Amino acid sequence: MFTLDNKVALITGGNKGIGLGMACGLAKAGAAIAVAGRNESMNEKAAETLCELGAEAMPVALDVTDADAIAEAVESVVSRWGHLDILVNNAGTTVRDRPENLAEEDWHTVMDTNVTSAFLCSKASYPHLKSAGAGKVLNCGSMYSVFGSEWVPAYAASKGAIVQLTKSTAVAWAKDNIQVNCFLPGWIDTDLTRAARRKSPELHQRIEDRIPTGRWGEPKDLEGIAVFLASPASDYITGASIPIDGGFSAFG
């Protein structure tokens, strides 16, 4: 039920952090993985890590804000393995600033990287997921899909949009046996959150004190949800948004 043998997954932003954590989970379950990101050396290093886990893996250089590049990336994956079964829209970025100070350019950068890319990657992957007879799309939301923040207004808006994109594509593609779901990571120890902690040294302890499980998450904590949402175990789940946050969003 949880096996991914003979399945092929494309993961954007899969060369580090949450994306690589999810890639490792899919690899351990038997999937072949295409690791897509802008940094080619990091893509290659991530692919090597996945191969060490016993998976087939390939690096894919990709700017997720470029529709033509996305189409080429999807075709390269299908050319390599003959099909595409799983898409993980994980690529993302943020700019920290209050809404009254946020530059319009920064707003568009965040929205294009976090939301438009998920739409474009899903659109490009759809024909292949449909022709395979079944498909899984996993979209990366955030706790800020449901919370607001004075310091990341563009990021929060983009992650709220991801939830609605998930619901809309889930409804549209249900008849094609394609399940589309969203995972909502909480405070995970990644490059993005380390940057936030450098700016606000008190942030780490303040957040840790609020998490019921008593610790920040790690990329490996995303392995299980990746396998669940990509496997037949979740075939009757679509349009859902699932928190992966140690209980942060449940805390009153």
ChimeraX commands (.cxc) that place a marker at each C-alpha (Angstrom):
marker #1 position 0.00,0.00,0.00 radius 0.5
marker #1 position 2.89,2.38,0.73 radius 0.5
marker #1 position 5.25,1.13,-1.97 radius 0.5
marker #1 position 6.34,3.39,-4.78 radius 0.5
marker #1 position 8.14,0.78,-6.87 radius 0.5
marker #1 position 8.18,1.70,-10.58 radius 0.5
marker #1 position 6.89,5.20,-9.83 radius 0.5
marker #1 position 8.62,8.35,-11.07 radius 0.5
marker #1 position 8.60,11.60,-9.12 radius 0.5
marker #1 position 9.60,15.14,-10.07 radius 0.5
marker #1 position 10.42,17.35,-7.09 radius 0.5
marker #1 position 11.01,21.08,-7.52 radius 0.5
marker #1 position 13.33,22.59,-4.96 radius 0.5
marker #1 position 14.34,19.03,-4.17 radius 0.5
marker #1 position 18.03,19.62,-3.68 radius 0.5
marker #1 position 17.94,20.71,-0.02 radius 0.5
marker #1 position 15.78,21.18,3.06 radius 0.5
marker #1 position 12.17,20.04,2.96 radius 0.5
marker #1 position 12.39,19.06,-0.70 radius 0.5
marker #1 position 15.35,16.76,-0.15 radius 0.5
marker #1 position 13.73,15.32,2.96 radius 0.5
marker #1 position 10.66,14.39,0.92 radius 0.5
marker #1 position 12.83,13.08,-1.90 radius 0.5
marker #1 position 14.61,10.77,0.54 radius 0.5
marker #1 position 11.28,9.40,1.73 radius 0.5
marker #1 position 10.08,8.73,-1.81 radius 0.5
marker #1 position 13.43,7.14,-2.70 radius 0.5
marker #1 position 13.29,4.79,0.29 radius 0.5
marker #1 position 9.80,3.74,-0.82 radius 0.5
marker #1 position 11.11,2.77,-4.24 radius 0.5
marker #1 position 10.45,5.77,-6.50 radius 0.5
marker #1 position 12.81,7.13,-9.13 radius 0.5
marker #1 position 13.44,10.82,-8.48 radius 0.5
marker #1 position 14.11,13.83,-10.67 radius 0.5
marker #1 position 15.60,16.59,-8.50 radius 0.5
marker #1 position 14.86,20.00,-10.00 radius 0.5
marker #1 position 16.36,23.31,-8.94 radius 0.5
marker #1 position 18.40,26.27,-10.12 radius 0.5
marker #1 position 21.67,25.20,-8.51 radius 0.5
marker #1 position 23.04,22.45,-10.71 radius 0.5
marker #1 position 25.81,21.36,-8.33 radius 0.5
marker #1 position 23.31,21.02,-5.48 radius 0.5
marker #1 position 20.98,19.05,-7.78 radius 0.5
marker #1 position 23.81,16.66,-8.59 radius 0.5
marker #1 position 24.77,16.26,-4.93 radius 0.5
marker #1 position 21.13,15.56,-3.99 radius 0.5
marker #1 position 20.83,13.00,-6.79 radius 0.5
marker #1 position 23.94,11.27,-5.49 radius 0.5
marker #1 position 22.41,11.13,-2.01 radius 0.5
marker #1 position 19.28,9.51,-3.41 radius 0.5
marker #1 position 21.31,6.99,-5.40 radius 0.5
marker #1 position 23.10,6.04,-2.18 radius 0.5
marker #1 position 19.65,5.16,-0.80 radius 0.5
marker #1 position 19.23,2.73,-3.69 radius 0.5
marker #1 position 17.05,4.90,-5.91 radius 0.5
marker #1 position 17.43,5.95,-9.51 radius 0.5
marker #1 position 17.82,9.71,-9.61 radius 0.5
marker #1 position 18.61,12.47,-12.05 radius 0.5
marker #1 position 19.40,16.18,-11.58 radius 0.5
marker #1 position 17.31,18.67,-13.57 radius 0.5
marker #1 position 18.40,22.29,-13.89 radius 0.5
marker #1 position 15.22,24.37,-13.62 radius 0.5
marker #1 position 14.04,27.92,-13.07 radius 0.5
marker #1 position 10.48,27.35,-11.89 radius 0.5
marker #1 position 9.41,30.82,-13.00 radius 0.5
marker #1 position 10.13,29.93,-16.66 radius 0.5
marker #1 position 7.21,28.14,-18.32 radius 0.5
marker #1 position 9.29,26.90,-21.26 radius 0.5
marker #1 position 11.97,25.53,-18.93 radius 0.5
marker #1 position 9.29,23.73,-16.92 radius 0.5
marker #1 position 7.90,22.08,-20.05 radius 0.5
marker #1 position 11.40,20.98,-21.05 radius 0.5
marker #1 position 12.10,19.62,-17.57 radius 0.5
marker #1 position 8.93,17.52,-17.54 radius 0.5
marker #1 position 9.71,16.16,-20.99 radius 0.5
marker #1 position 13.25,15.26,-19.91 radius 0.5
marker #1 position 11.88,13.21,-17.03 radius 0.5
marker #1 position 9.40,11.38,-19.26 radius 0.5
marker #1 position 12.14,10.82,-21.83 radius 0.5
marker #1 position 14.35,9.24,-19.17 radius 0.5
marker #1 position 11.80,6.93,-17.55 radius 0.5
marker #1 position 8.85,6.83,-19.95 radius 0.5
marker #1 position 6.26,8.21,-17.55 radius 0.5
marker #1 position 5.60,10.59,-14.67 radius 0.5
marker #1 position 3.50,9.58,-11.66 radius 0.5
marker #1 position 4.23,12.06,-8.87 radius 0.5
marker #1 position 4.79,15.81,-8.87 radius 0.5
marker #1 position 5.97,17.61,-5.75 radius 0.5
marker #1 position 5.66,21.39,-6.02 radius 0.5
marker #1 position 8.08,22.36,-3.30 radius 0.5
marker #1 position 10.15,25.24,-4.72 radius 0.5
marker #1 position 9.71,28.40,-2.72 radius 0.5
marker #1 position 11.22,31.59,-1.41 radius 0.5
marker #1 position 10.39,34.49,0.87 radius 0.5
marker #1 position 11.22,38.13,1.49 radius 0.5
marker #1 position 10.92,39.46,5.01 radius 0.5
marker #1 position 9.42,42.94,5.25 radius 0.5
marker #1 position 6.28,44.62,6.51 radius 0.5
marker #1 position 3.53,45.09,3.88 radius 0.5
marker #1 position 3.89,48.87,3.77 radius 0.5
marker #1 position 7.61,48.51,2.98 radius 0.5
marker #1 position 7.57,45.48,0.70 radius 0.5
marker #1 position 8.77,46.28,-2.82 radius 0.5
marker #1 position 6.47,45.36,-5.67 radius 0.5
marker #1 position 9.33,43.45,-7.30 radius 0.5
marker #1 position 9.75,41.33,-4.18 radius 0.5
marker #1 position 6.01,40.63,-4.08 radius 0.5
marker #1 position 6.08,39.30,-7.64 radius 0.5
marker #1 position 9.23,37.26,-7.01 radius 0.5
marker #1 position 7.62,35.45,-4.09 radius 0.5
marker #1 position 4.28,34.90,-5.82 radius 0.5
marker #1 position 5.88,33.70,-9.05 radius 0.5
marker #1 position 8.24,31.32,-7.27 radius 0.5
marker #1 position 5.72,29.93,-4.78 radius 0.5
marker #1 position 2.37,29.93,-6.62 radius 0.5
marker #1 position 2.75,30.47,-10.34 radius 0.5
marker #1 position 5.44,27.79,-10.47 radius 0.5
marker #1 position 3.10,25.24,-8.87 radius 0.5
marker #1 position 0.42,26.09,-11.43 radius 0.5
marker #1 position 2.83,25.85,-14.36 radius 0.5
marker #1 position 4.43,22.61,-13.17 radius 0.5
marker #1 position 1.03,21.04,-12.53 radius 0.5
marker #1 position -0.24,22.12,-15.94 radius 0.5
marker #1 position 2.82,20.73,-17.72 radius 0.5
marker #1 position 2.66,17.45,-15.79 radius 0.5
marker #1 position -1.07,16.88,-16.15 radius 0.5
marker #1 position -1.07,15.12,-19.56 radius 0.5
marker #1 position 1.53,12.63,-18.34 radius 0.5
marker #1 position -0.19,11.99,-15.01 radius 0.5
marker #1 position -3.44,11.43,-16.87 radius 0.5
marker #1 position -1.92,9.10,-19.46 radius 0.5
marker #1 position -0.35,7.04,-16.65 radius 0.5
marker #1 position -3.88,6.30,-15.43 radius 0.5
marker #1 position -3.20,7.67,-11.95 radius 0.5
marker #1 position -1.23,10.52,-10.49 radius 0.5
marker #1 position -0.29,12.37,-7.35 radius 0.5
marker #1 position 0.42,16.07,-6.92 radius 0.5
marker #1 position 1.83,17.30,-3.61 radius 0.5
marker #1 position 1.87,21.06,-3.06 radius 0.5
marker #1 position 3.96,22.76,-0.39 radius 0.5
marker #1 position 1.89,25.14,1.69 radius 0.5
marker #1 position 2.86,26.40,5.12 radius 0.5
marker #1 position 1.48,27.18,8.54 radius 0.5
marker #1 position 1.20,30.64,6.98 radius 0.5
marker #1 position -1.44,29.19,4.68 radius 0.5
marker #1 position -3.72,29.68,7.69 radius 0.5
marker #1 position -1.86,32.23,9.85 radius 0.5
marker #1 position -0.89,35.80,9.05 radius 0.5
marker #1 position 2.43,37.50,9.70 radius 0.5
marker #1 position 3.44,41.14,9.58 radius 0.5
marker #1 position 6.90,40.15,8.34 radius 0.5
marker #1 position 6.08,37.78,5.46 radius 0.5
marker #1 position 2.90,39.13,3.80 radius 0.5
marker #1 position 3.84,37.95,0.30 radius 0.5
marker #1 position 4.85,34.52,1.56 radius 0.5
marker #1 position 1.65,34.10,3.57 radius 0.5
marker #1 position -0.46,35.22,0.61 radius 0.5
marker #1 position 1.32,32.79,-1.67 radius 0.5
marker #1 position 0.86,29.87,0.70 radius 0.5
marker #1 position -2.83,30.69,1.19 radius 0.5
marker #1 position -3.16,30.62,-2.60 radius 0.5
marker #1 position -1.48,27.21,-2.72 radius 0.5
marker #1 position -4.30,25.77,-0.59 radius 0.5
marker #1 position -6.92,27.09,-3.01 radius 0.5
marker #1 position -4.94,25.93,-6.05 radius 0.5
marker #1 position -4.79,22.50,-4.42 radius 0.5
marker #1 position -8.55,22.38,-3.95 radius 0.5
marker #1 position -9.30,23.59,-7.46 radius 0.5
marker #1 position -6.98,21.16,-9.24 radius 0.5
marker #1 position -8.14,18.33,-6.98 radius 0.5
marker #1 position -11.74,18.90,-8.08 radius 0.5
marker #1 position -10.79,19.35,-11.74 radius 0.5
marker #1 position -8.63,16.24,-11.98 radius 0.5
marker #1 position -10.48,13.80,-9.72 radius 0.5
marker #1 position -12.13,12.19,-12.77 radius 0.5
marker #1 position -8.65,11.47,-14.12 radius 0.5
marker #1 position -7.68,9.59,-10.94 radius 0.5
marker #1 position -5.20,12.30,-9.98 radius 0.5
marker #1 position -5.12,13.20,-6.30 radius 0.5
marker #1 position -3.88,16.67,-5.39 radius 0.5
marker #1 position -3.06,17.44,-1.79 radius 0.5
marker #1 position -1.19,20.05,0.21 radius 0.5
marker #1 position 1.19,19.66,3.13 radius 0.5
marker #1 position 1.65,22.54,5.55 radius 0.5
marker #1 position 5.09,22.51,7.18 radius 0.5
marker #1 position 5.52,24.36,10.42 radius 0.5
marker #1 position 8.84,25.55,11.80 radius 0.5
marker #1 position 11.36,23.28,10.08 radius 0.5
marker #1 position 15.13,23.70,10.44 radius 0.5
marker #1 position 16.08,24.86,6.91 radius 0.5
marker #1 position 18.12,27.59,5.25 radius 0.5
marker #1 position 15.07,29.87,5.17 radius 0.5
marker #1 position 14.32,29.55,8.88 radius 0.5
marker #1 position 17.98,29.83,9.81 radius 0.5
marker #1 position 18.06,33.18,8.03 radius 0.5
marker #1 position 15.04,34.30,10.05 radius 0.5
marker #1 position 16.73,33.26,13.27 radius 0.5
marker #1 position 19.86,35.19,12.41 radius 0.5
marker #1 position 17.73,38.32,12.10 radius 0.5
marker #1 position 15.75,37.55,15.26 radius 0.5
marker #1 position 17.98,35.57,17.68 radius 0.5
marker #1 position 15.13,35.10,20.16 radius 0.5
marker #1 position 12.95,33.42,17.54 radius 0.5
marker #1 position 14.27,29.88,18.04 radius 0.5
marker #1 position 13.39,29.57,21.72 radius 0.5
marker #1 position 10.11,31.45,21.37 radius 0.5
marker #1 position 8.92,29.07,18.66 radius 0.5
marker #1 position 10.21,25.96,20.42 radius 0.5
marker #1 position 8.30,26.94,23.57 radius 0.5
marker #1 position 5.07,27.10,21.54 radius 0.5
marker #1 position 5.43,23.75,19.76 radius 0.5
marker #1 position 3.63,21.05,21.78 radius 0.5
marker #1 position 6.16,18.37,20.77 radius 0.5
marker #1 position 8.93,20.60,22.15 radius 0.5
marker #1 position 11.21,20.79,19.14 radius 0.5
marker #1 position 11.64,22.31,15.71 radius 0.5
marker #1 position 11.00,19.99,12.81 radius 0.5
marker #1 position 13.69,18.53,10.58 radius 0.5
marker #1 position 13.52,17.76,6.85 radius 0.5
marker #1 position 13.34,14.04,7.63 radius 0.5
marker #1 position 10.01,14.70,9.37 radius 0.5
marker #1 position 8.55,15.23,5.89 radius 0.5
marker #1 position 9.49,11.76,4.64 radius 0.5
marker #1 position 6.37,10.05,5.97 radius 0.5
marker #1 position 3.83,12.51,4.60 radius 0.5
marker #1 position 5.55,12.42,1.22 radius 0.5
marker #1 position 5.24,8.64,0.99 radius 0.5
marker #1 position 1.65,8.67,2.27 radius 0.5
marker #1 position 0.41,11.31,-0.17 radius 0.5
marker #1 position 2.32,9.79,-3.10 radius 0.5
marker #1 position 1.22,6.20,-2.50 radius 0.5
marker #1 position -2.02,4.23,-2.98 radius 0.5
marker #1 position -2.61,4.66,0.77 radius 0.5
marker #1 position -4.04,8.12,0.02 radius 0.5
marker #1 position -6.11,7.28,-3.07 radius 0.5
marker #1 position -9.35,8.51,-1.48 radius 0.5
marker #1 position -7.82,11.72,-0.16 radius 0.5
marker #1 position -7.77,14.75,-2.43 radius 0.5
marker #1 position -7.97,18.50,-1.92 radius 0.5
marker #1 position -6.71,18.15,1.66 radius 0.5
marker #1 position -4.24,20.35,3.53 radius 0.5
marker #1 position -2.30,18.50,6.22 radius 0.5
marker #1 position -0.22,20.30,8.90 radius 0.5
marker #1 position 3.25,18.91,9.60 radius 0.5
marker #1 position 4.13,21.16,12.50 radius 0.5
marker #1 position 4.48,19.25,15.77 radius 0.5
marker #1 position 1.09,20.57,16.87 radius 0.5
marker #1 position 1.96,24.27,16.38 radius 0.5
marker #1 position -1.31,25.06,14.58 radius 0.5
marker #1 position -3.33,23.11,17.16 radius 0.5
marker #1 position -1.98,25.07,20.10 radius 0.5
marker #1 position -4.54,27.56,21.46 radius 0.5
marker link #1:1,2 radius 0.2
marker link #1:2,3 radius 0.2
marker link #1:3,4 radius 0.2
marker link #1:4,5 radius 0.2
marker link #1:5,6 radius 0.2
marker link #1:6,7 radius 0.2
marker link #1:7,8 radius 0.2
marker link #1:8,9 radius 0.2
marker link #1:9,10 radius 0.2
marker link #1:10,11 radius 0.2
marker link #1:11,12 radius 0.2
marker link #1:12,13 radius 0.2
marker link #1:13,14 radius 0.2
marker link #1:14,15 radius 0.2
marker link #1:15,16 radius 0.2
marker link #1:16,17 radius 0.2
marker link #1:17,18 radius 0.2
marker link #1:18,19 radius 0.2
marker link #1:19,20 radius 0.2
marker link #1:20,21 radius 0.2
marker link #1:21,22 radius 0.2
marker link #1:22,23 radius 0.2
marker link #1:23,24 radius 0.2
marker link #1:24,25 radius 0.2
marker link #1:25,26 radius 0.2
marker link #1:26,27 radius 0.2
marker link #1:27,28 radius 0.2
marker link #1:28,29 radius 0.2
marker link #1:29,30 radius 0.2
marker link #1:30,31 radius 0.2
marker link #1:31,32 radius 0.2
marker link #1:32,33 radius 0.2
marker link #1:33,34 radius 0.2
marker link #1:34,35 radius 0.2
marker link #1:35,36 radius 0.2
marker link #1:36,37 radius 0.2
marker link #1:37,38 radius 0.2
marker link #1:38,39 radius 0.2
marker link #1:39,40 radius 0.2
marker link #1:40,41 radius 0.2
marker link #1:41,42 radius 0.2
marker link #1:42,43 radius 0.2
marker link #1:43,44 radius 0.2
marker link #1:44,45 radius 0.2
marker link #1:45,46 radius 0.2
marker link #1:46,47 radius 0.2
marker link #1:47,48 radius 0.2
marker link #1:48,49 radius 0.2
marker link #1:49,50 radius 0.2
marker link #1:50,51 radius 0.2
marker link #1:51,52 radius 0.2
marker link #1:52,53 radius 0.2
marker link #1:53,54 radius 0.2
marker link #1:54,55 radius 0.2
marker link #1:55,56 radius 0.2
marker link #1:56,57 radius 0.2
marker link #1:57,58 radius 0.2
marker link #1:58,59 radius 0.2
marker link #1:59,60 radius 0.2
marker link #1:60,61 radius 0.2
marker link #1:61,62 radius 0.2
marker link #1:62,63 radius 0.2
marker link #1:63,64 radius 0.2
marker link #1:64,65 radius 0.2
marker link #1:65,66 radius 0.2
marker link #1:66,67 radius 0.2
marker link #1:67,68 radius 0.2
marker link #1:68,69 radius 0.2
marker link #1:69,70 radius 0.2
marker link #1:70,71 radius 0.2
marker link #1:71,72 radius 0.2
marker link #1:72,73 radius 0.2
marker link #1:73,74 radius 0.2
marker link #1:74,75 radius 0.2
marker link #1:75,76 radius 0.2
marker link #1:76,77 radius 0.2
marker link #1:77,78 radius 0.2
marker link #1:78,79 radius 0.2
marker link #1:79,80 radius 0.2
marker link #1:80,81 radius 0.2
marker link #1:81,82 radius 0.2
marker link #1:82,83 radius 0.2
marker link #1:83,84 radius 0.2
marker link #1:84,85 radius 0.2
marker link #1:85,86 radius 0.2
marker link #1:86,87 radius 0.2
marker link #1:87,88 radius 0.2
marker link #1:88,89 radius 0.2
marker link #1:89,90 radius 0.2
marker link #1:90,91 radius 0.2
marker link #1:91,92 radius 0.2
marker link #1:92,93 radius 0.2
marker link #1:93,94 radius 0.2
marker link #1:94,95 radius 0.2
marker link #1:95,96 radius 0.2
marker link #1:96,97 radius 0.2
marker link #1:97,98 radius 0.2
marker link #1:98,99 radius 0.2
marker link #1:99,100 radius 0.2
marker link #1:100,101 radius 0.2
marker link #1:101,102 radius 0.2
marker link #1:102,103 radius 0.2
marker link #1:103,104 radius 0.2
marker link #1:104,105 radius 0.2
marker link #1:105,106 radius 0.2
marker link #1:106,107 radius 0.2
marker link #1:107,108 radius 0.2
marker link #1:108,109 radius 0.2
marker link #1:109,110 radius 0.2
marker link #1:110,111 radius 0.2
marker link #1:111,112 radius 0.2
marker link #1:112,113 radius 0.2
marker link #1:113,114 radius 0.2
marker link #1:114,115 radius 0.2
marker link #1:115,116 radius 0.2
marker link #1:116,117 radius 0.2
marker link #1:117,118 radius 0.2
marker link #1:118,119 radius 0.2
marker link #1:119,120 radius 0.2
marker link #1:120,121 radius 0.2
marker link #1:121,122 radius 0.2
marker link #1:122,123 radius 0.2
marker link #1:123,124 radius 0.2
marker link #1:124,125 radius 0.2
marker link #1:125,126 radius 0.2
marker link #1:126,127 radius 0.2
marker link #1:127,128 radius 0.2
marker link #1:128,129 radius 0.2
marker link #1:129,130 radius 0.2
marker link #1:130,131 radius 0.2
marker link #1:131,132 radius 0.2
marker link #1:132,133 radius 0.2
marker link #1:133,134 radius 0.2
marker link #1:134,135 radius 0.2
marker link #1:135,136 radius 0.2
marker link #1:136,137 radius 0.2
marker link #1:137,138 radius 0.2
marker link #1:138,139 radius 0.2
marker link #1:139,140 radius 0.2
marker link #1:140,141 radius 0.2
marker link #1:141,142 radius 0.2
marker link #1:142,143 radius 0.2
marker link #1:143,144 radius 0.2
marker link #1:144,145 radius 0.2
marker link #1:145,146 radius 0.2
marker link #1:146,147 radius 0.2
marker link #1:147,148 radius 0.2
marker link #1:148,149 radius 0.2
marker link #1:149,150 radius 0.2
marker link #1:150,151 radius 0.2
marker link #1:151,152 radius 0.2
marker link #1:152,153 radius 0.2
marker link #1:153,154 radius 0.2
marker link #1:154,155 radius 0.2
marker link #1:155,156 radius 0.2
marker link #1:156,157 radius 0.2
marker link #1:157,158 radius 0.2
marker link #1:158,159 radius 0.2
marker link #1:159,160 radius 0.2
marker link #1:160,161 radius 0.2
marker link #1:161,162 radius 0.2
marker link #1:162,163 radius 0.2
marker link #1:163,164 radius 0.2
marker link #1:164,165 radius 0.2
marker link #1:165,166 radius 0.2
marker link #1:166,167 radius 0.2
marker link #1:167,168 radius 0.2
marker link #1:168,169 radius 0.2
marker link #1:169,170 radius 0.2
marker link #1:170,171 radius 0.2
marker link #1:171,172 radius 0.2
marker link #1:172,173 radius 0.2
marker link #1:173,174 radius 0.2
marker link #1:174,175 radius 0.2
marker link #1:175,176 radius 0.2
marker link #1:176,177 radius 0.2
marker link #1:177,178 radius 0.2
marker link #1:178,179 radius 0.2
marker link #1:179,180 radius 0.2
marker link #1:180,181 radius 0.2
marker link #1:181,182 radius 0.2
marker link #1:182,183 radius 0.2
marker link #1:183,184 radius 0.2
marker link #1:184,185 radius 0.2
marker link #1:185,186 radius 0.2
marker link #1:186,187 radius 0.2
marker link #1:187,188 radius 0.2
marker link #1:188,189 radius 0.2
marker link #1:189,190 radius 0.2
marker link #1:190,191 radius 0.2
marker link #1:191,192 radius 0.2
marker link #1:192,193 radius 0.2
marker link #1:193,194 radius 0.2
marker link #1:194,195 radius 0.2
marker link #1:195,196 radius 0.2
marker link #1:196,197 radius 0.2
marker link #1:197,198 radius 0.2
marker link #1:198,199 radius 0.2
marker link #1:199,200 radius 0.2
marker link #1:200,201 radius 0.2
marker link #1:201,202 radius 0.2
marker link #1:202,203 radius 0.2
marker link #1:203,204 radius 0.2
marker link #1:204,205 radius 0.2
marker link #1:205,206 radius 0.2
marker link #1:206,207 radius 0.2
marker link #1:207,208 radius 0.2
marker link #1:208,209 radius 0.2
marker link #1:209,210 radius 0.2
marker link #1:210,211 radius 0.2
marker link #1:211,212 radius 0.2
marker link #1:212,213 radius 0.2
marker link #1:213,214 radius 0.2
marker link #1:214,215 radius 0.2
marker link #1:215,216 radius 0.2
marker link #1:216,217 radius 0.2
marker link #1:217,218 radius 0.2
marker link #1:218,219 radius 0.2
marker link #1:219,220 radius 0.2
marker link #1:220,221 radius 0.2
marker link #1:221,222 radius 0.2
marker link #1:222,223 radius 0.2
marker link #1:223,224 radius 0.2
marker link #1:224,225 radius 0.2
marker link #1:225,226 radius 0.2
marker link #1:226,227 radius 0.2
marker link #1:227,228 radius 0.2
marker link #1:228,229 radius 0.2
marker link #1:229,230 radius 0.2
marker link #1:230,231 radius 0.2
marker link #1:231,232 radius 0.2
marker link #1:232,233 radius 0.2
marker link #1:233,234 radius 0.2
marker link #1:234,235 radius 0.2
marker link #1:235,236 radius 0.2
marker link #1:236,237 radius 0.2
marker link #1:237,238 radius 0.2
marker link #1:238,239 radius 0.2
marker link #1:239,240 radius 0.2
marker link #1:240,241 radius 0.2
marker link #1:241,242 radius 0.2
marker link #1:242,243 radius 0.2
marker link #1:243,244 radius 0.2
marker link #1:244,245 radius 0.2
marker link #1:245,246 radius 0.2
marker link #1:246,247 radius 0.2
marker link #1:247,248 radius 0.2
marker link #1:248,249 radius 0.2
marker link #1:249,250 radius 0.2
marker link #1:250,251 radius 0.2
marker link #1:251,252 radius 0.2
view
